[in-house]
Amino acid sequence: MNITADHESYDRERTGFQLAVRHRPEVIFAVESAADVRTAVAHAAARDLPVAVQATGHGVPHPGEGGVLITTSRLTGVRVDPEAGTAWVAAGTRWRQVVEAAAPYGLAPLSGSAPDVSVVGYTLGGGLGIMARQYGYAADHVRAVEVVTADAEHRRVTADDDTDLFWALRGGRGAFGVVTGLEFDLFPVRTLYGGGLYFADFDAVHAWREWTADLPEELTTSVAVIPYPDVPALPEPLRGRRVVHVRIAYTGTVADGEDLVAPLRAFGPRLLDTLGELPYSRSETIYNDPTEPAAVQGSHTLLHTLPPEAVETARAATEAVVEFRHLGGALARDPKTPNAVGNRDAAYLAQRITRGADVPDVHAHLEKELRPWATGGQMLNFVSAAHATPEAIKAAFTEEDYARLQHLKSVRDPANLLRHTHTIPPRG
Ligand SMILES: Cc1cc2nc3c(=O)[nH]c(=O)nc-3n(C[C@H](O)[C@H](O)[C@H](O)COP(=O)(O)OP(=O)(O)OC[C@H]3O[C@@H](n4cnc5c(N)ncnc54)[C@H](O)[C@@H]3O)c2cc1C
């Protein structure tokens, strides 16, 4: 189905989760098959029109003006192979669908904090999941990518048959093709010891920081300072308060989990404590990310280290959600099959999120305050449109990898058709 700006469903079709930034294409191809994707890319290539892809609109890295927008929300489907321990998804599939399909086999994917993010958009950008310290990035566990490249050919790409493209797609996100299907590993995780601890005292962030110094890789955690609105939908103790929310996912036993968390619980009174045995199918309750579309702005800094002074930068930033995610473990190691995901040296990710379409000063202010501990790198999945400068995109990769990506781009997409994304310009 092709939708132009005069069509009554144009606005609905181009609108996703992120309301602050939207594509304004000349024509939308609402695809239902890989063949439709080929038609859309061929249409764009014949007219030298830029191509954007949207699954859920959680990312929107570049508000594409004109050109072609391919929406994949109708191209969904999951197949689980319990023997092989893998799943295959179609382009527009959300994590929630994979979690549900894998759970009956005692398997879990490397999904992230929000179940409605698309598997493909998340994985191509790296994919920092709730079990990330144990298993690494989602992109580290991809087995095959089905993709329509800029020449409008549909191919199945694996490590063996197109090493360069397979390497670039896993980390280089939408710059190298429109993915129609993805095959990846699942993991034998039926339940977690997981949930959240909610404190009223900002100093709980310091307690969390100290606690992360010595954690096993089986435990992945983050802390967010959240100014909650006073709304009935929230649990009563959180309403209208600025709350420190510690998020925990541990794949060991409940008894070991209780022991590990004891020092943090000892910090002081909790507003809420939801930690306990948790089926992976309910893992979205660990973060409780918003599910309603909204205008939000995000920015982030990758850190070598998180000293108390870095934590203190968040104390006065009352208008933002400020989050620190603990990295390291498997995230710091190269995967068996190399990919383009960069910045494996970062120990923490500091993120800030504000509501509304404007970008308030708190983003630039915290970026500056955290500079002494910053690696200088960026994580592609968290580079928002407002901060997606060519330098920020370059900073998502090592210098050597960026040069390799640019070279590949000049071979595989010399006209830079796939540029309404975090584009990597071809060389020359
Ligand atoms: C509430 C929230 C929670 C999040 N939590 C996490 C998290 O825990 N870990 C994490 O790593 N990230 C997280 N993210 C970031 C998220 O993973 C990225 O924004 C991701 O790109 C979203 O993918 P999408 O397809 O759902 O979004 P979209 O906006 O639809 O797409 C974003 C981009 O992904 C690429 N893309 C999507 N589909 C295709 C395709 N078929 N072929 C080629 N390229 C494609 C394109 O470049 C596109 O512009 C979160 C974002 C939000 C808003």
PDBQT file of the ligand as one rigid body, heavy atoms in Angstrom, charges set to zero:
ROOT
HETATM    1  C1  LIG A 501      11.257   3.653  25.878  1.00  0.00    +0.000 C 
HETATM    2  C2  LIG A 501      12.505   3.213  25.170  1.00  0.00    +0.000 A 
HETATM    3  C3  LIG A 501      13.293   2.224  25.748  1.00  0.00    +0.000 A 
HETATM    4  C4  LIG A 501      14.465   1.790  25.109  1.00  0.00    +0.000 A 
HETATM    5  N1  LIG A 501      15.239   0.829  25.709  1.00  0.00    +0.000 NA
HETATM    6  C5  LIG A 501      16.368   0.406  25.096  1.00  0.00    +0.000 A 
HETATM    7  C6  LIG A 501      17.192  -0.593  25.684  1.00  0.00    +0.000 A 
HETATM    8  O1  LIG A 501      16.916  -1.089  26.780  1.00  0.00    +0.000 OA
HETATM    9  N2  LIG A 501      18.310  -0.985  25.029  1.00  0.00    +0.000 N 
HETATM   10  C7  LIG A 501      18.634  -0.463  23.802  1.00  0.00    +0.000 A 
HETATM   11  O2  LIG A 501      19.659  -0.880  23.226  1.00  0.00    +0.000 OA
HETATM   12  N3  LIG A 501      17.879   0.478  23.228  1.00  0.00    +0.000 NA
HETATM   13  C8  LIG A 501      16.772   0.934  23.841  1.00  0.00    +0.000 A 
HETATM   14  N4  LIG A 501      16.009   1.909  23.258  1.00  0.00    +0.000 N 
HETATM   15  C9  LIG A 501      16.446   2.465  21.975  1.00  0.00    +0.000 C 
HETATM   16  C10 LIG A 501      15.925   1.624  20.828  1.00  0.00    +0.000 C 
HETATM   17  O3  LIG A 501      16.525   0.343  20.835  1.00  0.00    +0.000 OA
HETATM   18  C11 LIG A 501      16.279   2.287  19.503  1.00  0.00    +0.000 C 
HETATM   19  O4  LIG A 501      15.678   3.548  19.451  1.00  0.00    +0.000 OA
HETATM   20  C12 LIG A 501      15.849   1.415  18.320  1.00  0.00    +0.000 C 
HETATM   21  O5  LIG A 501      16.425   1.900  17.142  1.00  0.00    +0.000 OA
HETATM   22  C13 LIG A 501      14.357   1.425  18.149  1.00  0.00    +0.000 C 
HETATM   23  O6  LIG A 501      14.061   0.599  17.068  1.00  0.00    +0.000 OA
HETATM   24  P1  LIG A 501      12.574   0.621  16.461  1.00  0.00    +0.000 P 
HETATM   25  O7  LIG A 501      12.659  -0.096  15.173  1.00  0.00    +0.000 OA
HETATM   26  O8  LIG A 501      11.621   0.165  17.491  1.00  0.00    +0.000 OA
HETATM   27  O9  LIG A 501      12.353   2.188  16.212  1.00  0.00    +0.000 OA
HETATM   28  P2  LIG A 501      12.118   2.971  14.829  1.00  0.00    +0.000 P 
HETATM   29  O10 LIG A 501      12.068   4.410  15.213  1.00  0.00    +0.000 OA
HETATM   30  O11 LIG A 501      10.963   2.421  14.106  1.00  0.00    +0.000 OA
HETATM   31  O12 LIG A 501      13.434   2.710  14.004  1.00  0.00    +0.000 OA
HETATM   32  C14 LIG A 501      14.634   3.314  14.411  1.00  0.00    +0.000 C 
HETATM   33  C15 LIG A 501      15.702   3.019  13.375  1.00  0.00    +0.000 C 
HETATM   34  O13 LIG A 501      16.010   1.633  13.379  1.00  0.00    +0.000 OA
HETATM   35  C16 LIG A 501      16.403   1.243  12.076  1.00  0.00    +0.000 C 
HETATM   36  N5  LIG A 501      15.490   0.218  11.590  1.00  0.00    +0.000 N 
HETATM   37  C17 LIG A 501      14.287  -0.164  12.073  1.00  0.00    +0.000 A 
HETATM   38  N6  LIG A 501      13.791  -1.181  11.337  1.00  0.00    +0.000 NA
HETATM   39  C18 LIG A 501      14.690  -1.427  10.352  1.00  0.00    +0.000 A 
HETATM   40  C19 LIG A 501      14.751  -2.359   9.269  1.00  0.00    +0.000 A 
HETATM   41  N7  LIG A 501      13.781  -3.232   9.043  1.00  0.00    +0.000 N 
HETATM   42  N8  LIG A 501      15.835  -2.335   8.481  1.00  0.00    +0.000 NA
HETATM   43  C20 LIG A 501      16.852  -1.460   8.683  1.00  0.00    +0.000 A 
HETATM   44  N9  LIG A 501      16.843  -0.560   9.687  1.00  0.00    +0.000 NA
HETATM   45  C21 LIG A 501      15.773  -0.557  10.516  1.00  0.00    +0.000 A 
HETATM   46  C22 LIG A 501      16.333   2.469  11.193  1.00  0.00    +0.000 C 
HETATM   47  O14 LIG A 501      17.594   3.092  11.176  1.00  0.00    +0.000 OA
HETATM   48  C23 LIG A 501      15.339   3.337  11.949  1.00  0.00    +0.000 C 
HETATM   49  O15 LIG A 501      15.484   4.714  11.660  1.00  0.00    +0.000 OA
HETATM   50  C24 LIG A 501      14.840   2.363  23.871  1.00  0.00    +0.000 A 
HETATM   51  C25 LIG A 501      14.050   3.373  23.299  1.00  0.00    +0.000 A 
HETATM   52  C26 LIG A 501      12.900   3.793  23.937  1.00  0.00    +0.000 A 
HETATM   53  C27 LIG A 501      12.083   4.899  23.313  1.00  0.00    +0.000 C 
ENDROOT
TORSDOF 0
